[in-house]
């Protein structure tokens, strides 16, 4: 189900102008793992609902990256116990090509951060699994902390005292194939590292 926090939010005029709908978080509200991406993709208007991205409002499901991250979470054993959202809830259209995306601006990230905080406070997840540099930086910003070098944080749990959860950064699926080897993992070893990290934190939760 979609967890709608602020219907028709218009905090960011440029995002509101180009979106088809707001991609609110989806999944069980008692999930142990909250998966955070940067922003939704454009989606495919005539696709099946699960692939819809911004066209259907489902978070982190559009095209290549969404399918990969959902497959990873399922492979490590948390497919039925994960909630998916994005740090920015609307597709950030490139003004020169509205079908393509751009990076959300710092102001847009700030405007949307309270929505992300509300999701964390509502779900009370044991772990926030942040996919990539920008998602990780957004979670840390809610803690009033800055990201100092992303790659060294991958799979290194960070305790978030304000959000009362663990942050676990992982590689963004679009860059995963390039960076897994550079971090010293084989693909199967990387999956096992995610699984064991989540299992240790979730099993150790009070």
Secondary structure, DSSP 8 states (H G I E B T S, - for coil): -B--SSTT--SSHHHHHH-SS----BS-TT-SEEEEEEE-----TTS-GGG-GGGTT-TT-SHHHHHHHHHHHHHTT-TTSEEEEEEE-S--EETTEEEEE----HHHHHHHHHHHHHHHHHH--SEEEEESHHHHHHHHHHTT-----SGGGBT--EEETTTTEEEEEE--TTTHHHHHHHTT--HHHHHHHHHHHHHHHHHT--
